[in-house]
Amino acid sequence: MGTPVNISVLSTLIYEEIIGFGPSAFARGASLSVLLGLAAVLGSLLQWLLLRKSHASDTIQPDHTPRYTLGKSSKGVSVLVWAFLLLVTVVPLSSMLSMSLKKAYGLGLTASNMTLGNYRYILFENPRVWQAIQNSLTLSLITMLVCLLIGSCFAYMRVRKPSRLNKIAELATAVPYTLPGIVFALSMILVWMEPVPGWNPGIYGTMGILFIAYICRFMILQIRSGITAFMQVDASMEEAARISGAGFWRKWTAVLLPLVLPGILTGGLLVFLTALTELTVSALLYSSGSQTIGVTIFSFEQAGETLYSTALSSLIVVLIAAGGSHCAACSEMGDT
């Protein structure tokens, strides 16, 4: 939002430095990334120090009694809250949808100025959009599956066999998500261009580096969801299964999976939807043929094709809303 009017923040300045190329482009970008990364890591450490002192037990009956009563003003406050939510969600989305239906930018929203041509172009006339959708779906699905398997296994170890090493590993896994996307993307470039002096694995500039970046960045989402799911299952359930003669696979298929599946699937869907719309990491790591949905929308907007960018964005919002509804359904199943 700030780039067209020459308002730069540190992350966009890093992006501009890197895409400007030149002999010192990466050096300048790396220097700025260190500053931004330090700020992010220090903020995360401060959050960890504050939260580690909180030890709320899940076995205590929650107290839902309101601490403050609003009395007669409760209806007025509720109206203000709902009005604010509508202002920050429905109004921008409605504006984007109306823009995507116009024949040209700047025209009034009348029946004569409305068309579905923008959607027809992005869906049927521009193969680049379908390639981007295919790339994003492939990246998101594989990222989700890998995170489901590895993240859920790690979450189980973190809950059932807690140790200092597991805790450090969890904090280390959170670092890629904590860092600003532009900083993490630059670190991926610098690492995979030549991970070992004299050896270039050929990953940079391919879909492979996007797979690695997505898995590293979004793994913590699955781990946190898995930890929450496994914490809701008392260890006595597993002990009862072992006493009853259940083996390893029987214990998982008959006891654990039915109980934790909604929770870990919710984490998987969160990983999928977050990866599907990712931009900041992909903007630096994509190459020809590996554009993602976020990069395509950004490219449309940068080229002045706002109508196409809003049309594609509207379709993605519908997809996210559908996925979000499924996540909510999974959460309700888990609560039940």
Residue pairs with C-beta under 8 A, 6 or more apart in sequence:
1 7
2 8
2 9
2 12
3 12
3 16
8 16
10 32
10 35
10 36
11 36
11 180
11 181
11 182
11 183
11 280
13 32
14 29
14 32
14 33
14 36
14 182
14 183
14 186
15 182
15 283
15 284
17 25
17 28
17 29
17 32
18 25
18 26
18 29
18 186
18 284
26 186
26 189
26 190
29 186
30 186
30 190
33 182
33 183
33 186
33 187
36 180
36 182
36 183
37 179
37 180
37 183
40 178
40 179
40 180
40 183
41 175
41 178
41 179
44 174
44 175
44 178
48 171
58 231
58 232
70 77
93 317
96 310
96 313
96 314
96 317
97 310
97 314
98 109
99 105
99 306
99 307
99 310
100 118
100 119
100 307
100 310
100 311
100 313
100 314
101 109
101 114
101 115
101 116
101 118
102 109
102 113
102 114
102 115
102 118
102 307
103 113
103 114
103 115
103 117
104 113
104 307
105 306
105 307
107 113
118 307
118 308
118 310
118 311
119 311
119 315
121 308
121 311
122 129
122 308
122 311
122 312
122 315
123 129
123 130
126 308
128 291
128 296
129 296
129 312
131 289
131 291
132 291
132 292
132 293
132 295
132 296
133 293
135 207
135 290
135 291
135 292
135 293
136 275
136 276
136 292
136 293
136 294
137 276
138 207
139 207
139 210
139 211
139 214
139 275
139 292
140 214
140 271
140 272
140 273
140 275
140 276
141 272
142 211
143 211
143 214
143 215
143 218
143 271
143 272
143 275
144 268
144 269
144 271
144 272
144 275
145 268
146 215
147 215
147 218
147 219
147 221
147 222
147 267
147 268
147 271
148 222
148 264
148 265
148 267
148 268
148 271
150 219
150 222
151 219
151 220
151 221
151 222
151 223
151 225
151 226
151 267
152 222
152 226
152 260
152 264
152 267
154 166
154 169
154 170
154 173
154 223
154 226
155 222
155 223
155 224
155 225
155 226
155 227
155 229
155 230
155 264
156 226
156 230
157 166
158 166
158 167
158 170
158 223
158 227
158 230
159 227
159 230
159 231
160 230
160 235
160 238
170 220
170 223
173 219
173 220
173 223
174 220
176 184
176 216
176 217
176 219
176 220
177 217
177 218
177 220
177 221
179 187
180 280
181 217
181 278
181 279
181 280
181 281
182 280
182 281
182 283
182 284
184 213
184 216
184 217
184 281
185 213
185 280
185 281
185 282
185 283
185 284
185 285
186 284
188 209
188 212
188 213
188 216
188 281
188 285
189 204
189 209
189 284
189 285
192 201
192 203
192 204
192 209
192 212
193 200
193 204
194 200
195 201
203 209
203 212
205 287
206 287
206 290
207 290
209 285
210 281
210 282
210 285
210 286
210 290
210 292
213 281
213 285
214 275
214 278
214 281
217 278
217 281
218 271
218 274
218 275
221 267
221 270
221 271
221 274
222 264
222 267
222 268
222 270
222 271
224 267
225 263
225 264
225 266
225 267
225 268
225 270
226 260
226 263
226 264
226 267
228 263
229 259
229 260
229 262
229 263
229 264
229 267
229 334
230 260
232 259
232 260
232 263
232 334
233 256
233 259
233 260
237 255
237 256
237 259
238 251
238 255
238 256
241 250
241 251
241 254
241 255
242 251
246 254
246 255
262 330
262 331
262 333
262 334
263 330
263 334
265 330
266 327
266 330
266 331
266 334
269 323
269 326
269 327
269 330
270 327
272 323
273 320
273 323
273 324
273 327
276 293
276 316
276 319
276 320
277 293
277 294
277 316
277 320
278 292
278 294
279 292
279 294
279 295
279 297
279 298
282 291
282 292
282 294
282 295
283 294
283 295
283 298
286 292
286 295
291 299
293 312
293 316
296 312
297 309
297 312
297 313
297 316
298 309
300 306
300 308
300 309
300 312
301 309
